[in-house]
Amino acid sequence: MARTNKSPWIETPATTVGYVDHPLVKLLRWIDRGLLWLESCLQRLWRWWWVSIVENAKDSELSRFTVKGPVQEPESVEPRR
């Protein structure tokens, strides 16, 4: 049988197949995404708390909880006998 195509490669039909992850790899990726979501929620909560409580405490009655000047050590207390 004579070859009609003079190309240096062979034509053949092919099907693209993706990589199949191990179930533990899938689990670790799911955990990683969950931790990323949790970290972002905690960051937003921390920023909200810092802005609404700490930054606004300067002009409110909560200012008594902020440190003004050097911190004084508490007086020593005698232990009960």
C-alpha positions in Angstrom: 0.0 0.0 0.0 1.5 3.3 -1.0 1.6 6.2 1.3 -0.2 9.3 -0.1 0.8 11.8 2.6 4.5 12.8 2.6 4.4 14.6 6.0 7.0 13.6 8.7 4.3 12.9 11.3 1.5 10.4 11.6 -2.1 11.8 11.8 -4.1 10.1 14.5 -7.3 11.1 16.4 -6.7 12.0 20.0 -8.9 12.8 23.0 -7.7 15.3 25.6 -7.8 13.8 29.1 -7.4 15.8 32.3 -5.4 14.9 35.4 -7.4 13.1 38.0 -6.6 14.2 41.6 -6.3 11.8 44.4 -9.2 12.1 46.9 -6.8 13.4 49.7 -5.6 16.1 47.3 -9.2 17.2 46.8 -9.8 17.2 50.5 -6.7 19.3 51.2 -7.7 21.8 48.5 -11.2 22.0 50.1 -9.7 22.6 53.5 -7.3 25.2 52.1 -10.2 27.1 50.5 -12.1 26.9 53.7 -9.2 28.3 55.7 -8.7 31.1 53.2 -12.4 32.1 53.5 -12.2 32.0 57.3 -9.1 34.1 57.4 -10.7 36.7 55.1 -13.8 36.8 57.4 -11.6 37.3 60.5 -9.6 40.0 58.8 -12.8 41.9 57.9 -14.1 41.4 61.4 -10.8 42.7 62.9 -10.8 45.8 60.6 -14.4 46.5 61.5 -13.7 46.2 65.2 -10.6 48.3 65.0 -12.3 51.1 63.2 -15.6 51.1 65.0 -14.3 50.5 68.6 -10.7 51.6 68.9 -10.5 54.5 66.4 -13.9 55.9 67.5 -13.1 55.5 71.2 -11.1 58.8 71.2 -14.3 60.8 71.3 -16.5 58.6 73.4 -16.7 57.3 76.9 -14.7 54.2 75.8 -11.6 56.5 75.8 -11.1 55.5 79.5 -10.0 52.1 78.2 -7.2 53.5 76.0 -3.8 54.0 77.4 -2.8 57.6 78.0 0.8 58.1 78.7 3.1 55.6 80.4 1.6 52.5 81.9 1.8 52.4 85.7 2.4 49.1 87.4 -0.3 48.1 89.9 0.6 48.4 93.6 1.6 45.2 95.2 -1.1 43.4 97.1 -0.4 41.3 100.1 -1.7 37.7 99.7 -4.4 36.5 101.9 -3.5 34.2 104.8 
